[in-house]
Amino acid sequence: MRQVRILWVDDEIGVLRPHILFLTEKGFDTDTCPSGNDALRMLREKPYDIIFLDEHMPGLSGIETLRRIKAIRPSIPVVMITKSEEEEIMDAAIGSQIADYLIKPVRPQQILLTLKKILDTDDIVSRQTTSVFREEFSSIAAMISSAETFEQWCDLYRRLVFWQGELIRSADTGMREVLKMQETDANRAFGKYISKNYTGWISSSSGEKPLLSPAVMSKRIFPLIKKGSPLFFITVDNMRLDQWQTLAMDLGSILRTVREELYMSILPTATQYSRNSLFAGMMPSAISESIPEYWIDDHEEEGKNMFEEKLIEKQMQRYGINCRWSYHKISSESEGRNLNDRLSQLLGNDLIVLVYNFVDLLSHARTDINVIRDMTGDEASWLSLTHSWFIHSPLLELLRTVSARGARIVITTDHGAIRVQRPVKVLGDRQTSMNLRYKTGRNLDYNPREVFEIPSPAKAGLPMSNITSKYIFAYANDFLVYPKNFNQIVTHYRDSLQHGGISLQEMLLPLVYLEPV
């Protein structure tokens, strides 16, 4: 292991000789200097791992030296050593991102403890996380085998997402692979749960069933509308629960989570079906039958989500909602900036419905653009890319502004996505849909044990382009591939993010209620 290099900056460095000898005996390579200017020169000449910095020095003060150190090496940990506990000094040091601070006189064991805390934290956290997850493994396995209700599946999914986040911060790649296997097992079991219950939920108007896409606005959004109190209903296309939790970390200072729940996307978990159903308040078959001018079949070339504003309007009319409202779809940064320029005008509405397409566009780009695919080879990097977009996005700017104006916010999505791994062969004619997670058409040939088949689409609330049309859906991380050019297609799409089928990631979706802090 490489020897840790320490730079200790103190104008009374001679008094600290016992500390330096102690650190040397413990195996640390320690240099000293008496001033801030000397420290800056030495930092440019040698790659130190940590700096101990006296707060009170003649010439360049400790606080000013700290700021200049961070300008040269932003990531280097700096421990401030001070004679004073004055709040103003501590605020200045903490605001400049110190790793820790110590009050003089400093004992050698304090120094050693600080070094261990700063330099070994990642390793300690990693070992602790791995140890706890080993204990959790059996508990998660039991949850997978016993889950029978929607609430139990939600609890299991939240647990899996939690451990995904914990193990991302761990150095134990083996445990991450174990979690992936558990996620696959969970999705296989979830597929059985869906195949057993789904058509019953759709065909029955009574009995217990999850909150499904068509009921979200009528049961969750419309009751929140108040005249003179703007409500923003924001749908971020193709946003999974783990992505939402990543974005939420940047909202704590401006928005408070009042409530967070999961709802279930209808099948197919594709924008054409799930978002149209969300905004229409109806299943796709009802849309195509009652307002056919607003429904485009899979095999037709027109855009499938061109009538969202009309669908919302029709739903509001059916439920007798009479208020000032507006709808806006944002598919580029410029559209987002233009919308933000008009926020004062929008705040005059009682309901503002927004659709942000960026995460979905990013998902498609990851499939088609090699550099993005190479950058996002695992869940950690994919979440990081999503987070990077968010913190520089017009959406975060909008949330800051409307929060400051006292508006209420509900954020959700229309479906999620899953990394596909296992190809499943399917035969179909030219009219068969192209989606990799579901197929619909007349002449489908497949192994019924490998897919969830709906031979009677009407029972699942799905339209039929032909009297013999049927739907099939991929389970877990499977994807549906035609035999022609099979290997080429599999190579291109394996490990890509897809939606349309049956998985926890695609179907269990965050619905979050926020208000200003």
KOLBA-119308 format. One record per residue (C-alpha): residue number from 1; residue in three letters; x, z, y. Coordinates in steps of 0.25 Angstrom, whole numbers, plus 5000, padded with zeros to 4 digits. Layout:
[NUM 'ALA' [X Z Y]],
...
END
This chain:
[1 'MET' [5000 5000 5000]],
[2 'ARG' [5005 4997 5014]],
[3 'GLN' [5010 5008 5022]],
[4 'VAL' [5000 5012 5034]],
[5 'ARG' [5007 5010 5047]],
[6 'ILE' [5003 5021 5058]],
[7 'LEU' [5006 5020 5073]],
[8 'TRP' [5005 5034 5080]],
[9 'VAL' [5004 5033 5095]],
[10 'ASP' [5007 5046 5103]],
[11 'ASP' [5016 5049 5115]],
[12 'GLU' [5019 5063 5108]],
[13 'ILE' [5023 5056 5095]],
[14 'GLY' [5035 5066 5093]],
[15 'VAL' [5025 5077 5091]],
[16 'LEU' [5018 5069 5080]],
[17 'ARG' [5031 5067 5071]],
[18 'PRO' [5026 5077 5060]],
[19 'HIS' [5013 5068 5059]],
[20 'ILE' [5022 5055 5058]],
[21 'LEU' [5030 5061 5047]],
[22 'PHE' [5018 5066 5040]],
[23 'LEU' [5012 5052 5040]],
[24 'THR' [5026 5046 5036]],
[25 'GLU' [5026 5055 5024]],
[26 'LYS' [5012 5050 5020]],
[27 'GLY' [5017 5036 5020]],
[28 'PHE' [5012 5031 5033]],
[29 'ASP' [5021 5022 5042]],
[30 'THR' [5020 5028 5056]],
[31 'ASP' [5025 5023 5069]],
[32 'THR' [5024 5031 5082]],
[33 'CYS' [5024 5027 5097]],
[34 'PRO' [5022 5035 5110]],
[35 'SER' [5013 5026 5118]],
[36 'GLY' [5001 5016 5118]],
[37 'ASN' [5010 5005 5123]],
[38 'ASP' [5020 5007 5111]],
[39 'ALA' [5008 5008 5101]],
[40 'LEU' [5003 4994 5106]],
[41 'ARG' [5017 4988 5105]],
[42 'MET' [5019 4994 5091]],
[43 'LEU' [5005 4989 5086]],
[44 'ARG' [5008 4975 5090]],
[45 'GLU' [5021 4976 5082]],
[46 'LYS' [5017 4983 5069]],
[47 'PRO' [5004 4983 5061]],
[48 'TYR' [4999 4998 5061]],
[49 'ASP' [4988 5003 5052]],
[50 'ILE' [4983 5014 5061]],
[51 'ILE' [4987 5020 5075]],
[52 'PHE' [4986 5035 5079]],
[53 'LEU' [4985 5035 5094]],
[54 'ASP' [4987 5047 5104]],
[55 'GLU' [4975 5047 5114]],
[56 'HIS' [4983 5053 5126]],
[57 'MET' [4996 5046 5129]],
[58 'PRO' [5003 5042 5142]],
[59 'GLY' [5003 5028 5147]],
[60 'LEU' [4993 5020 5138]],
[61 'SER' [4982 5030 5133]],
[62 'GLY' [4978 5031 5119]],
[63 'ILE' [4964 5025 5122]],
[64 'GLU' [4970 5013 5129]],
[65 'THR' [4981 5011 5118]],
[66 'LEU' [4969 5012 5108]],
[67 'ARG' [4962 5001 5115]],
[68 'ARG' [4974 4992 5116]],
[69 'ILE' [4977 4995 5101]],
[70 'LYS' [4963 4990 5097]],
[71 'ALA' [4966 4977 5105]],
[72 'ILE' [4978 4974 5097]],
[73 'ARG' [4973 4979 5083]],
[74 'PRO' [4958 4982 5084]],
[75 'SER' [4957 4986 5069]],
[76 'ILE' [4969 4996 5069]],
[77 'PRO' [4964 5011 5067]],
[78 'VAL' [4968 5020 5079]],
[79 'VAL' [4967 5035 5078]],
[80 'MET' [4967 5042 5092]],
[81 'ILE' [4974 5055 5093]],
[82 'THR' [4970 5064 5105]],
[83 'LYS' [4971 5078 5111]],
[84 'SER' [4957 5077 5117]],
[85 'GLU' [4943 5076 5111]],
[86 'GLU' [4937 5071 5124]],
[87 'GLU' [4925 5062 5122]],
[88 'GLU' [4929 5051 5132]],
[89 'ILE' [4943 5050 5124]],
[90 'MET' [4936 5049 5111]],
[91 'ASP' [4926 5039 5116]],
[92 'ALA' [4937 5030 5121]],
[93 'ALA' [4944 5031 5108]],
[94 'ILE' [4933 5029 5099]],
[95 'GLY' [4928 5017 5108]],
[96 'SER' [4941 5011 5105]],
[97 'GLN' [4939 5012 5090]],
[98 'ILE' [4948 5023 5085]],
[99 'ALA' [4949 5025 5070]],
[100 'ASP' [4950 5040 5072]],
[101 'TYR' [4954 5051 5082]],
[102 'LEU' [4962 5064 5080]],
[103 'ILE' [4964 5076 5090]],
[104 'LYS' [4978 5082 5092]],
[105 'PRO' [4984 5090 5086]],
[106 'VAL' [4984 5081 5074]],
[107 'ARG' [4988 5086 5060]],
[108 'PRO' [4994 5076 5050]],
[109 'GLN' [4983 5078 5040]],
[110 'GLN' [4973 5073 5051]],
[111 'ILE' [4982 5060 5053]],
[112 'LEU' [4982 5058 5038]],
[113 'LEU' [4967 5060 5036]],
[114 'THR' [4965 5050 5048]],
[115 'LEU' [4974 5040 5041]],
[116 'LYS' [4966 5041 5028]],
[117 'LYS' [4953 5040 5035]],
[118 'ILE' [4956 5027 5042]],
[119 'LEU' [4965 5020 5033]],
[120 'ASP' [4959 5024 5020]],
[121 'THR' [4944 5024 5024]],
[122 'ASP' [4941 5010 5018]],
[123 'ASP' [4947 5014 5005]],
[124 'ILE' [4940 5027 5004]],
[125 'VAL' [4927 5021 5008]],
[126 'SER' [4929 5010 4998]],
[127 'ARG' [4932 5020 4986]],
[128 'GLN' [4920 5029 4990]],
[129 'THR' [4911 5017 4991]],
[130 'THR' [4915 5012 4977]],
[131 'SER' [4914 5026 4971]],
[132 'VAL' [4900 5028 4977]],
[133 'PHE' [4895 5014 4973]],
[134 'ARG' [4900 5016 4958]],
[135 'GLU' [4890 5028 4958]],
[136 'GLU' [4879 5019 4965]],
[137 'PHE' [4881 5008 4955]],
[138 'SER' [4872 5015 4944]],
[139 'SER' [4862 5018 4954]],
[140 'ILE' [4860 5004 4959]],
[141 'ALA' [4860 4999 4945]],
[142 'ALA' [4848 5008 4942]],
[143 'MET' [4841 5004 4955]],
[144 'ILE' [4842 4989 4950]],
[145 'SER' [4837 4992 4937]],
[146 'SER' [4825 5001 4942]],
[147 'ALA' [4821 4994 4955]],
[148 'GLU' [4806 4990 4954]],
[149 'THR' [4800 4991 4968]],
[150 'PHE' [4803 4984 4981]],
[151 'GLU' [4808 4997 4987]],
[152 'GLN' [4818 4999 4975]],
[153 'TRP' [4823 4985 4977]],
[154 'CYS' [4825 4988 4992]],
[155 'ASP' [4832 5001 4989]],
[156 'LEU' [4842 4994 4979]],
[157 'TYR' [4845 4982 4988]],
[158 'ARG' [4848 4992 5000]],
[159 'ARG' [4857 4999 4990]],
[160 'LEU' [4864 4987 4986]],
[161 'VAL' [4866 4982 5001]],
[162 'PHE' [4871 4996 5004]],
[163 'TRP' [4882 4995 4993]],
[164 'GLN' [4885 4981 4997]],
[165 'GLY' [4889 4986 5011]],
[166 'GLU' [4897 4998 5005]],
[167 'LEU' [4905 4990 4996]],
[168 'ILE' [4908 4980 5006]],
[169 'ARG' [4916 4990 5013]],
[170 'SER' [4923 4994 5000]],
[171 'ALA' [4936 4988 4994]],
[172 'ASP' [4930 4989 4980]],
[173 'THR' [4926 4974 4977]],
[174 'GLY' [4923 4978 4963]],
[175 'MET' [4911 4987 4968]],
[176 'ARG' [4906 4976 4976]],
[177 'GLU' [4906 4967 4964]],
[178 'VAL' [4898 4978 4957]],
[179 'LEU' [4888 4978 4968]],
[180 'LYS' [4886 4963 4968]],
[181 'MET' [4883 4964 4953]],
[182 'GLN' [4873 4975 4956]],
[183 'GLU' [4867 4966 4967]],
[184 'THR' [4865 4955 4957]],
[185 'ASP' [4859 4964 4946]],
[186 'ALA' [4850 4969 4957]],
[187 'ASN' [4846 4955 4961]],
[188 'ARG' [4843 4951 4947]],
[189 'ALA' [4834 4963 4945]],
[190 'PHE' [4827 4961 4959]],
[191 'GLY' [4824 4946 4954]],
[192 'LYS' [4816 4952 4942]],
[193 'TYR' [4809 4961 4952]],
[194 'ILE' [4805 4949 4961]],
[195 'SER' [4801 4940 4949]],
[196 'LYS' [4792 4951 4944]],
[197 'ASN' [4785 4955 4957]],
[198 'TYR' [4786 4944 4967]],
[199 'THR' [4774 4935 4964]],
[200 'GLY' [4766 4948 4963]],
[201 'TRP' [4770 4952 4977]],
[202 'ILE' [4766 4938 4982]],
[203 'SER' [4753 4936 4975]],
[204 'SER' [4747 4950 4977]],
[205 'SER' [4742 4955 4991]],
[206 'SER' [4742 4970 4986]],
[207 'GLY' [4751 4979 4979]],
[208 'GLU' [4765 4984 4982]],
[209 'LYS' [4775 4973 4986]],
[210 'PRO' [4787 4972 4995]],
[211 'LEU' [4786 4968 5010]],
[212 'LEU' [4787 4952 5008]],
[213 'SER' [4791 4942 5019]],
[214 'PRO' [4776 4938 5023]],
[215 'ALA' [4773 4953 5026]],
[216 'VAL' [4785 4956 5035]],
[217 'MET' [4779 4952 5048]],
[218 'SER' [4765 4957 5046]],
[219 'LYS' [4768 4970 5040]],
[220 'ARG' [4781 4974 5047]],
[221 'ILE' [4782 4966 5060]],
[222 'PHE' [4768 4964 5066]],
[223 'PRO' [4765 4979 5066]],
[224 'LEU' [4777 4981 5075]],
[225 'ILE' [4772 4972 5086]],
[226 'LYS' [4769 4979 5099]],
[227 'LYS' [4765 4973 5112]],
[228 'GLY' [4776 4974 5122]],
[229 'SER' [4786 4979 5112]],
[230 'PRO' [4795 4968 5107]],
[231 'LEU' [4798 4967 5092]],
[232 'PHE' [4809 4958 5087]],
[233 'PHE' [4807 4953 5072]],
[234 'ILE' [4820 4947 5068]],
[235 'THR' [4822 4939 5055]],
[236 'VAL' [4837 4936 5052]],
[237 'ASP' [4836 4925 5042]],
[238 'ASN' [4843 4928 5028]],
[239 'MET' [4848 4942 5031]],
[240 'ARG' [4850 4951 5020]],
[241 'LEU' [4849 4967 5020]],
[242 'ASP' [4864 4968 5020]],
[243 'GLN' [4866 4959 5032]],
[244 'TRP' [4855 4966 5040]],
[245 'GLN' [4862 4979 5037]],
[246 'THR' [4875 4973 5042]],
[247 'LEU' [4869 4969 5055]],
[248 'ALA' [4862 4982 5057]],
[249 'MET' [4875 4989 5059]],
[250 'ASP' [4876 4983 5072]],
[251 'LEU' [4862 4987 5077]],
[252 'GLY' [4863 5002 5076]],
[253 'SER' [4866 5004 5091]],
[254 'ILE' [4855 4996 5096]],
[255 'LEU' [4844 4996 5085]],
[256 'ARG' [4838 5007 5076]],
[257 'THR' [4833 5003 5062]],
[258 'VAL' [4819 5009 5062]],
[259 'ARG' [4816 5004 5048]],
[260 'GLU' [4822 4995 5038]],
[261 'GLU' [4815 4989 5025]],
[262 'LEU' [4817 4977 5016]],
[263 'TYR' [4806 4967 5013]],
[264 'MET' [4806 4956 5003]],
[265 'SER' [4807 4941 5006]],
[266 'ILE' [4798 4932 4998]],
[267 'LEU' [4803 4921 4989]],
[268 'PRO' [4810 4912 4992]],
[269 'THR' [4819 4920 5000]],
[270 'ALA' [4822 4908 5009]],
[271 'THR' [4819 4906 5024]],
[272 'GLN' [4808 4896 5022]],
[273 'TYR' [4800 4905 5013]],
[274 'SER' [4804 4919 5017]],
[275 'ARG' [4804 4918 5033]],
[276 'ASN' [4792 4909 5033]],
[277 'SER' [4785 4919 5025]],
[278 'LEU' [4790 4931 5034]],
[279 'PHE' [4785 4924 5047]],
[280 'ALA' [4772 4918 5041]],
[281 'GLY' [4768 4931 5034]],
[282 'MET' [4764 4923 5022]],
[283 'MET' [4770 4918 5009]],
[284 'PRO' [4775 4903 5009]],
[285 'SER' [4764 4898 5001]],
[286 'ALA' [4754 4904 5012]],
[287 'ILE' [4762 4897 5023]],
[288 'SER' [4762 4884 5016]],
[289 'GLU' [4747 4884 5013]],
[290 'SER' [4741 4890 5026]],
[291 'ILE' [4751 4885 5036]],
[292 'PRO' [4758 4873 5029]],
[293 'GLU' [4763 4867 5042]],
[294 'TYR' [4773 4879 5043]],
[295 'TRP' [4778 4878 5029]],
[296 'ILE' [4789 4868 5024]],
[297 'ASP' [4791 4867 5009]],
[298 'ASP' [4805 4868 5003]],
[299 'HIS' [4807 4853 5000]],
[300 'GLU' [4803 4849 5014]],
[301 'GLU' [4815 4846 5024]],
[302 'GLU' [4809 4853 5036]],
[303 'GLY' [4814 4867 5041]],
[304 'LYS' [4807 4878 5033]],
[305 'ASN' [4806 4888 5044]],
[306 'MET' [4801 4880 5056]],
[307 'PHE' [4788 4887 5058]],
[308 'GLU' [4792 4902 5058]],
[309 'GLU' [4786 4905 5072]],
[310 'LYS' [4773 4898 5068]],
[311 'LEU' [4772 4907 5055]],
[312 'ILE' [4774 4919 5063]],
[313 'GLU' [4763 4915 5073]],
[314 'LYS' [4754 4912 5061]],
[315 'GLN' [4757 4926 5055]],
[316 'MET' [4755 4933 5068]],
[317 'GLN' [4741 4926 5070]],
[318 'ARG' [4737 4930 5056]],
[319 'TYR' [4740 4945 5058]],
[320 'GLY' [4734 4945 5072]],
[321 'ILE' [4747 4948 5079]],
[322 'ASN' [4745 4945 5094]],
[323 'CYS' [4758 4947 5102]],
[324 'ARG' [4769 4940 5110]],
[325 'TRP' [4779 4935 5100]],
[326 'SER' [4790 4925 5098]],
[327 'TYR' [4799 4919 5087]],
[328 'HIS' [4813 4914 5088]],
[329 'LYS' [4823 4908 5078]],
[330 'ILE' [4838 4909 5080]],
[331 'SER' [4847 4900 5072]],
[332 'SER' [4859 4900 5081]],
[333 'GLU' [4867 4909 5091]],
[334 'SER' [4862 4901 5103]],
[335 'GLU' [4848 4903 5099]],
[336 'GLY' [4850 4917 5098]],
[337 'ARG' [4857 4918 5111]],
[338 'ASN' [4845 4910 5118]],
[339 'LEU' [4835 4920 5112]],
[340 'ASN' [4843 4932 5117]],
[341 'ASP' [4843 4926 5131]],
[342 'ARG' [4827 4926 5130]],
[343 'LEU' [4826 4940 5125]],
[344 'SER' [4819 4946 5137]],
[345 'GLN' [4808 4935 5135]],
[346 'LEU' [4807 4938 5120]],
[347 'LEU' [4805 4953 5123]],
[348 'GLY' [4792 4950 5129]],
[349 'ASN' [4786 4947 5115]],
[350 'ASP' [4781 4957 5106]],
[351 'LEU' [4787 4951 5093]],
[352 'ILE' [4799 4942 5093]],
[353 'VAL' [4803 4935 5080]],
[354 'LEU' [4817 4931 5078]],
[355 'VAL' [4824 4923 5067]],
[356 'TYR' [4839 4923 5066]],
[357 'ASN' [4844 4913 5056]],
[358 'PHE' [4859 4915 5057]],
[359 'VAL' [4861 4923 5044]],
[360 'ASP' [4854 4912 5036]],
[361 'LEU' [4863 4902 5043]],
[362 'LEU' [4875 4910 5040]],
[363 'SER' [4871 4911 5026]],
[364 'HIS' [4869 4895 5025]],
[365 'ALA' [4883 4893 5032]],
[366 'ARG' [4889 4902 5022]],
[367 'THR' [4885 4893 5011]],
[368 'ASP' [4889 4880 5018]],
[369 'ILE' [4901 4884 5026]],
[370 'ASN' [4913 4888 5018]],
[371 'VAL' [4920 4896 5029]],
[372 'ILE' [4908 4905 5030]],
[373 'ARG' [4907 4906 5015]],
[374 'ASP' [4922 4910 5014]],
[375 'MET' [4920 4920 5025]],
[376 'THR' [4908 4927 5018]],
[377 'GLY' [4912 4928 5003]],
[378 'ASP' [4906 4942 5001]],
[379 'GLU' [4895 4950 5006]],
[380 'ALA' [4904 4958 5016]],
[381 'SER' [4908 4945 5023]],
[382 'TRP' [4894 4939 5023]],
[383 'LEU' [4889 4952 5030]],
[384 'SER' [4901 4952 5039]],
[385 'LEU' [4897 4938 5044]],
[386 'THR' [4883 4941 5046]],
[387 'HIS' [4887 4953 5054]],
[388 'SER' [4897 4945 5062]],
[389 'TRP' [4885 4936 5066]],
[390 'PHE' [4876 4947 5070]],
[391 'ILE' [4885 4954 5079]],
[392 'HIS' [4888 4942 5087]],
[393 'SER' [4873 4936 5086]],
[394 'PRO' [4862 4934 5096]],
[395 'LEU' [4854 4943 5086]],
[396 'LEU' [4862 4956 5089]],
[397 'GLU' [4862 4953 5104]],
[398 'LEU' [4846 4951 5103]],
[399 'LEU' [4845 4964 5095]],
[400 'ARG' [4853 4972 5106]],
[401 'THR' [4845 4966 5117]],
[402 'VAL' [4831 4968 5111]],
[403 'SER' [4835 4982 5107]],
[404 'ALA' [4839 4986 5121]],
[405 'ARG' [4825 4981 5125]],
[406 'GLY' [4818 4990 5115]],
[407 'ALA' [4813 4979 5106]],
[408 'ARG' [4810 4982 5091]],
[409 'ILE' [4816 4974 5080]],
[410 'VAL' [4813 4970 5066]],
[411 'ILE' [4824 4962 5059]],
[412 'THR' [4823 4956 5045]],
[413 'THR' [4826 4943 5037]],
[414 'ASP' [4818 4933 5029]],
[415 'HIS' [4828 4933 5017]],
[416 'GLY' [4842 4936 5012]],
[417 'ALA' [4852 4929 5004]],
[418 'ILE' [4861 4931 4992]],
[419 'ARG' [4874 4926 4987]],
[420 'VAL' [4871 4917 4976]],
[421 'GLN' [4880 4916 4963]],
[422 'ARG' [4874 4912 4951]],
[423 'PRO' [4868 4897 4950]],
[424 'VAL' [4855 4895 4942]],
[425 'LYS' [4852 4880 4938]],
[426 'VAL' [4839 4874 4943]],
[427 'LEU' [4833 4860 4941]],
[428 'GLY' [4824 4854 4952]],
[429 'ASP' [4819 4841 4958]],
[430 'ARG' [4821 4836 4972]],
[431 'GLN' [4810 4844 4977]],
[432 'THR' [4816 4857 4973]],
[433 'SER' [4821 4867 4984]],
[434 'MET' [4836 4868 4987]],
[435 'ASN' [4837 4883 4989]],
[436 'LEU' [4847 4890 4979]],
[437 'ARG' [4839 4902 4977]],
[438 'TYR' [4825 4896 4975]],
[439 'LYS' [4819 4883 4971]],
[440 'THR' [4805 4877 4972]],
[441 'GLY' [4801 4864 4966]],
[442 'ARG' [4793 4857 4955]],
[443 'ASN' [4803 4854 4944]],
[444 'LEU' [4812 4866 4943]],
[445 'ASP' [4820 4869 4931]],
[446 'TYR' [4827 4882 4929]],
[447 'ASN' [4829 4894 4920]],
[448 'PRO' [4817 4903 4923]],
[449 'ARG' [4826 4916 4919]],
[450 'GLU' [4835 4913 4930]],
[451 'VAL' [4825 4912 4942]],
[452 'PHE' [4812 4918 4947]],
[453 'GLU' [4802 4907 4946]],
[454 'ILE' [4789 4906 4953]],
[455 'PRO' [4781 4895 4946]],
[456 'SER' [4769 4897 4954]],
[457 'PRO' [4773 4898 4969]],
[458 'ALA' [4760 4902 4974]],
[459 'LYS' [4761 4916 4967]],
[460 'ALA' [4774 4918 4975]],
[461 'GLY' [4768 4913 4988]],
[462 'LEU' [4776 4900 4988]],
[463 'PRO' [4772 4886 4992]],
[464 'MET' [4772 4875 4982]],
[465 'SER' [4777 4861 4986]],
[466 'ASN' [4771 4856 4973]],
[467 'ILE' [4761 4861 4963]],
[468 'THR' [4772 4863 4952]],
[469 'SER' [4782 4869 4962]],
[470 'LYS' [4789 4883 4958]],
[471 'TYR' [4799 4892 4964]],
[472 'ILE' [4812 4898 4957]],
[473 'PHE' [4821 4909 4963]],
[474 'ALA' [4835 4913 4960]],
[475 'TYR' [4838 4928 4957]],
[476 'ALA' [4849 4936 4962]],
[477 'ASN' [4862 4928 4966]],
[478 'ASP' [4857 4915 4958]],
[479 'PHE' [4856 4901 4965]],
[480 'LEU' [4848 4889 4960]],
[481 'VAL' [4856 4877 4958]],
[482 'TYR' [4853 4863 4953]],
[483 'PRO' [4862 4858 4941]],
[484 'LYS' [4866 4845 4949]],
[485 'ASN' [4879 4849 4956]],
[486 'PHE' [4878 4863 4950]],
[487 'ASN' [4892 4867 4951]],
[488 'GLN' [4894 4862 4965]],
[489 'ILE' [4882 4869 4970]],
[490 'VAL' [4885 4882 4963]],
[491 'THR' [4899 4882 4970]],
[492 'HIS' [4894 4879 4983]],
[493 'TYR' [4882 4890 4983]],
[494 'ARG' [4888 4901 4975]],
[495 'ASP' [4890 4913 4983]],
[496 'SER' [4882 4907 4995]],
[497 'LEU' [4870 4915 5001]],
[498 'GLN' [4857 4910 4997]],
[499 'HIS' [4842 4914 4998]],
[500 'GLY' [4829 4910 4992]],
[501 'GLY' [4830 4918 4979]],
[502 'ILE' [4828 4932 4974]],
[503 'SER' [4838 4943 4977]],
[504 'LEU' [4838 4956 4985]],
[505 'GLN' [4846 4950 4996]],
[506 'GLU' [4836 4939 4998]],
[507 'MET' [4823 4946 4997]],
[508 'LEU' [4825 4961 5002]],
[509 'LEU' [4826 4959 5017]],
[510 'PRO' [4828 4969 5028]],
[511 'LEU' [4817 4972 5038]],
[512 'VAL' [4822 4981 5049]],
[513 'TYR' [4815 4988 5061]],
[514 'LEU' [4824 4991 5073]],
[515 'GLU' [4822 4997 5086]],
[516 'PRO' [4831 5000 5098]],
[517 'VAL' [4840 5013 5097]],
END
